Amino acid sequence: MSAGMATDAATRARRARQVANATLFFRRWLANPLQMGSVIPSSRTFSRRIASLVACGPDEVVVELGAGTGVITRALLAAGVPAEKLVVLEIVPEMANHLRSVLPGVTVICGDAFELHDVLPGRWHGKVGTAICGIPLVMLPLEQQRRFVTAVEAVAPGLGFLLYTYCITSPLPYGKLGLDARREAWTPMNFPPASVWRYQPARQQ
């Protein structure tokens, strides 16, 4: 096979994967819109922006909550986060199985982010460098939002989390949740336009 033919084949394979990912993503959205922030995966530019905000020490892992088809996960890998340092949590079994098949070396857990203390192996408690959330928390009642904050705090005390969202303003009432908030990124060219917010336990005055 010539170099040109090989390149064409690789391009077709990549496009086929993109179509498959988008189809799976859309099917999941149809099944449960409240688990999804959008009907399409995040753009490559936005994914790279999220990855640039991640920190991970030598003994730490990056935990992604609500990984979907793995668009953000791939951006993390491309940004240099080692596969063995990535733990992704996905509540939908079909999506979790898909992630296991396309993300070799990454730890994929099928479980509920709101039960993070129980589903995340104990060896990683207190060793989370960055927690990234793709769950549309804005759609949940305050009690459920509090439950999520408590779940993250149980395994990553004082760390907080990054939340990517399609809201222009903060998607969380952070004062009521005992959090400080800062918008880290805004990508108006994403479709739909998207932001990344960093939430951390509020500092005591």
N, C-alpha and C positions, 0 to 999 in steps of 0.2 A: 504494500500500500504506500502511495506517495505521501509526502509531508502534507500536501494540500488536501488530499482525501482524508488523512487522519484528522486534520484540523476541522474539516467539514463534519466528520463523524462526531468529534468531540462537541462541536457546537450544537449539533442536532440532539445529542444526548443531554446536554445542559438544558436546552430549551424544553425537552421532554420532561426533565425533572422539575423545571419551573412550573410547567402546566400541571403536573401531578400534584405538586405542593399546593398550588392555588386551588385546585379542585378539592383536595382533602380539607384545606382551610375553610373553603366555602361550605362544604358539607357539614363541617363541625359547627360553623356559624348557624346554619339552618336548624341543626339539631338543638342548639342551646345558645341563643344570641347573648344571654347574660354572662356567658363564660368568655366572650370574645369582645375585644375592643373595636374591631373593624371587620368588614367583610373581606378584606384583602390583607395579605401580609405586609409588614413594614418594608419601606424601600431600602435599597442597598445603602444609600447615603445616610439615612436615618439610623440604620443598624450600625454603621461604622461610627456614627456620633455617640451612640450608646456605649459601644465597646471602648471608646476613648476615655470614658469616665470611670472605668473599672479599675480597682486596685486589688492586688492579690499577693500576699507575702509568701515567703518560702514554705511555710507550714499551713497555708490557708487555701481555701477553695472558693470558687465563685458559684453561687447558687442562683439559678434562674427559675423563677416561679411562673408557670403558665407558658411553656416553651412553644406551644403550637407546632408548626412544621419545622422549627429549628432555624429560622432566618437569623434571629439574634445570636443564637448559639454559633452559627457558622461565622458570623462577624467577630465574635469573641475569639474563635480559633484563628481566624485570619489576622487578628490583632496581636496574636502571640500567646494567648492563654493556652497552656498545655491541656490536651484532652483529659488527662488524668486529674486535672485541677478543676474540671467542670462537672457540676452536679445539676441536672435539670429535672424539674418536677412537672409532671403533666397528669391531670386528673382523668383524661379520656383514654381508655386502654388502646383504642385504635391509633391515636396520635402517639402514645408512648411507644407502641410497637414500631411505628414508622420511624421515630427518632432513633431507636436502637439499631434499625437497619441502615440508617444513613449517617450516623455519627459514631463510627468505631472509636472505642477508647473512652468515650464520654459516659459517665454514670447517669443512667436514665431511671428515674423512680416514678412509678405510676401511683399517685397518691394525692391527697388533699392538702393544699398549702395552708389551710386553716388548722391543720393537725401537724404542723411542721415539727414540733417537738417529738412526736411519735414516729413520723415517717423518715426523718433525716437521721441516719446512723449516728449514734452517740459520739463516735470518734471525731465528728466534724462540729459538734456543739462547741461554741466559743472560738471556732477557727474559720469563720466565714469572713473573707476579705471584703466581698461585695455581694449584696443580695439585690437581684433585679426582678421587678414584678411587671408582668405583662397582663395581669388580670384587671378587668375594668372595674376597679373598686368604686369608681364614681357612681355606678349603678346600684350599689349595695346600701342598705340602711346603716345608720351610724353604729348600731350594735355590732353588725358584721364587720364593719371597718375596724372597730376597736378590737374585735377578735383577731383580725389579721395582724394588726400592730403588735398585739400580745404574742402571737405565734412567732413572729420574727424576733421579738425581744427575747423569747425563751431560748433561742439557739444562737443569737448574735447580740448579746447585751450591749446596749449603747450605740450600736452600729447604725440602725435605721435601714433604709432601703432606697433604691432608685425605682421610680415608677414612670414608665413611658405611657403617654396618654395623648388623646386627640382633643383635649380641652385646652383652651387658650389660658384660662386662669387655673389656679390650683384645683385639681379634681377632688381633693380631700379637705374637710374643715379642720385643718391641722391643729388649730388652737383647742378645739373640743377634744382632740385625740391626744393632747399633750405632746405635740410635735412642733419642731421648727421646720420651716420649708424654704427651699431655694430652687428656682428654675435654673437648671444647668444648661439646657439647650432648647433651641426653638428652630425648627426646620420647616419654614413655610412652603418649600418646594415639595415636601412629602405629600402624598395623596392618601388620606386627607392630611392637612398640616398637623404637625405633631410636636410635642414638648417632652422633655425629660425633667422630672422633679426629684430632688433629693429631700427625703424626710428623715429627721433624726429626733431622738428624744429631746424635749425642750430643756434648755439649760436653766438651772436654778438661779434665780436672781438673788 
